[in-house]
Amino acid sequence: MTGIMHGKRGLIMGVANNHSIAWGIAKALAAEGAEIAFTYQGEALGKRVKPLAAEVGSDFLLPCDVEDLASVDAAFAALEARWGKIDFLVHAIGFSDKNELKGLYADTTRDNFVRTMIISCFSFTEVTKRAAAIMNEGGSILTLTYNGSQRVIPNYNVMGVAKAALEASMRYLAADYGPNDIRVNAISAGPVRTLAGAGIADARAMYSWNQKNAPLRRTATIEDIGGSALYLLSRLSNGVTGEVHYVDGGFNITSVPPLEVLKN
Ligand code: NAD
C-alpha cells in the first residue's frame, strides 16, 4: 500500500463503535497506509472493535482501561513487544458521570471531579509518556478536546474543566517532547453524535444549534476530523506542535448567531 502514512505504525485509543471519532481517524490513517493497533475498554466494547480493526487490516487489539494503570502498562508493553517502535498515538478518551453533565457545574461532586480528571485529562499525560518512550523521531501524538474548555457551554460542566486541563497538559507535553522531535497537538471537535456525546444533557439541541449557527452551517463529521487528524499525525504538519486545531465548521469564531437565526 502507498500513501503518506506508509511505513508508519501507531496506537489508537478510544474506538467504541463505528460512530466514534477515533474510528473516523483510524479510517483516514489506514487509507493512507498506516498500520494501526487499537485499545478497547472492556470485553463488551472489544467485541465491537475487533471487526472494525479487521476492516482496516488490523488484528492488533489490546485491552486497556486508563483507570487501571497496570492495564495501561500492559498495553504499552505488548505494543513494544510486537512492534518495538511506534510513530503515532491517538488519545480519544473521555468520561464523566452523566448525572453531572446537566444542571449546575457548582454541583459537581469531589469523587466525579477526580474521576473525570483522571480519565479525561491525566490519562493523556500517562499514555503520552509511555508512547514517547517507544516513539521514533518525527512521531506525533493527538488528543481530542471540545470548546467547552474555553467557553461556558450548558451542561458540559466538569468536562469543560477537564478539557481545559487537557489542553494545558497538551502544551506542556509538547514542550517536554519537542526536543525529541515528537509533536503533541489537540483537535477541538464540534459536537458529534457518539456514545460519549449522548451522555451530555440536551446533546440534540446543542447539535442542531451548531448546525444552524456554524459558518459552514453544519457540524463536523468523523471523516472531517479524520482528515485533520491525518494532517496532524503525518509529516504534513512537521512544524506544528502544542496547537489546538478546531474542526467544528467554524462555530468557535462566532459570537452572535447569523442574521437568519437572530431575526427569527
Ligand atoms: P466515544 O464514546 O465513541 O469514545 C469515547 C471513548 O472513551 C470510548 O471508546 C470509551 O471506551 C473510552 N473510555 C472512556 N473511559 C475509559 C477508560 N476508563 N479507559 C479507557 N477508555 C475509556 O465518543 P467520542 O465522542 O468519539 O469521544 C472521543 C473523544 O472525543 C473524547 O475525549 C471526547 O470528549 C472528545 N470529543 C467528543 C465530542 C463529541 O461531540 N462527541 C466533541 C469534542 C471532543
Residues whose N, C-alpha, C, O or C-beta is under 5 A from the ligand:
A	BS01	NAD	G14 V15 A16 H19 S20 I21 A22 Q41 C64 D65 V66 E67 A92 I93 G94 F95 I119 L144 T145 Y146 A189 G190 P191 V192 T194 L195 A196 G197
